[in-house]
Amino acid sequence: MESYRDMEYQRNYGFWNEKEQILLSKARVAIAGVGGDGFQLGYKLAMMGVTNFSIADPETFEVENSNRVFGATSSNVGENKAEVFKKMVQDMRPGAQVDIFNKGVSSDNIQEFMHGADLVLDESELTHLELGTMIAREARRIKIPDLLVMNIGFSAIATSFHYDKGRTFEDIMGIPRDMPIDEVAGLNVDFSRCLPYVPVYGDVNTLLAVEGGAHLPSISQGVDIASAIGTTEAFLHLTSKAGNRRRKPTWSPKFRYMDAYDNKSGTVSMPRFAFYSGFVKTLMRNKLNLNPQASYSDSQRAKRNQP
């Protein structure tokens, strides 16, 4: 067997084997969005041994990103997120191949962006359903898993869409499979479809603000949990050919969740039922003044509603 006992990966051994490490080293991962979860997911995959990436993000780092993204340092404010990701990954892994798409994902570059990928992570904004739909359709065309990871509060959720079975991204989001992309762009996200775990300790006013179009708040604990369960799901996808008696990845319609605050974890198989159940519990706890209150500024609402 090819030797892959490089010093930077020796501490991985003991929890996975050399064959799995080789599969990680040969894998190519496409990540759409590296502003929060996506940055941590990609960087931790590089720590694990993945050194071939395709990274898309049109945005630049702002000071507000520094509460949860370790790439958002003062020296990187104003820099393109994909370019910062490449710089940091290649500083850690000098031989890494990181192809960047600093104008983001579009219908013009989706095939180039995902070309040769073994896995795609959809970390695009859910408020732009056309991006997730393009990614999902291309993943099915080239027959690779489409992994979706999100953080909420002190928790995170993850699921994957198979290329030829199970419920698709469009099924989960309530989008007709043959709807043209320009029509998908006019749709609003229904969080009851894609947020099966609602932290019952949350301030219901925050949830209502997000439903009204405001930014979904994001904290470092949630991003860390998202990167942990997301990279674990990615590991299961990328090493599946090793035949090492690993469990299967979490496939849609099931979602995996983990909450560092409530000490809860598990899977849900009926996302909409789970959302409404969690939302009602959160609403009742708020009415009974059992939950801590959160601040949510008008500036956050205004910024989200800017054209």
PyMOL commands that set and color helices and strands:
alter all, ss='L'
color gray80, all
select helices_A, chain A and resi 7-12+18-26+37-48+63-67+74-76+81-92+110-114+129-142+169-173+181-184+191-194+204-211+220-238+240-242+271-287+298-304
alter helices_A, ss='H'
color red, helices_A
select strands_A, chain A and resi 29-32+52-56+97-101+119-122+146-152+155-161+255-259+264-268
alter strands_A, ss='S'
color yellow, strands_A
deselect
rebuild
show_as cartoon
